[in-house]
Amino acid sequence: MPRELRKSKGSRSAPDFSKEEEKNAMDMLKEYDGMSENELMAKLLSSVQKGKQDGTFSEEMLSNFIKQASPMLNEEQRSKMNQITEMLK
């Protein structure tokens, strides 16, 4: 999947990540690999709810993530991310 994100048609250049950030991303990809979109959404919503309750989630963090991830996505993926973002706020 990471290769697909970097080579997606219409995507802008991806930001540089440290080896540790890249490893963490790959670990997360392995954890969520094979999940359906519904399963992923349920996991995301659960994680956000938990983060809001324990104070580890903020809209600033979400905005920073979007700024980092957006250049790696095509227009359809960015649109979907924006829809999800609105649900999380």
N, C-alpha and C positions, 0 to 999 in steps of 0.2 A: 503494500500500500504506500509506503513513503516514496517509493520510486514513482508511483502514479501521481502523487501530489506534486512532485517536482517537475514532472513532464506534462502536466495537464495543459491542454490546449487553452490558450488565453490567460494563463496564469502569469503573474509577475514573478520576479526573482525572489527566491526564498531568503529569509535572513540567515545569518551564520549562527550556528548553535555550537555550544561547547560539547565535548565528548560526553560529559555527564548528562547534559540535557538531551542529547541524542539517544543515549542509553535509556534514560527514563521514558522517553517517547516510545522507543521500541518495546520496552517492557509493558507499557500501557496498551500498545497495539496488540501484543500477544494476549493480554488479559481479555480484551474485548473482541478478539478475532472470532468470527463465527456467530456473533450475536445478531439477532434481527434488529431492524430499526426500532421496533417497539421495545425490545429488551434494552437497547442502548438508551432510549428516551427515559424509560423507567429508572434505569441506573443513574442517569444524569440528574433527573428531577429529585431522586432520593438523596444524592450527594449534595445538591444545592440546598435542599431543605435542611439537611444535617449541618451544612456549613453556615447557613443563616442562623440556626439555633445556637451553635457553639461559637459563633463570631469569626469563623475562618473564611467566610465568603463575603465578598464586597463587590459592588457594581464597578468599582475602580479596577479590581482584579479582572473582572469579566471584560471590561473595555480594553485592558492591556492585552489580554489573550486574543481578542478579536483583531487588534492591530497587528499582532505577530502572525496570526494564522491566515488572515485575509489574503496576503500576497501569494500564498501557496494554493489558493482555491480558484476554480473557474467561476463564471458568473452564476451558474445554477447552484453551486456549492455555497457561494457567498449569500445568495438569496435565502437558502435553507438555514444557514447560520444566523442570519438576521431574524428570521421567524422564530427560531429557537431562543435567541437572545431576548426577544420581546416577552416570551413565555416565562423567562427566568427572572425578569425584573420585578 
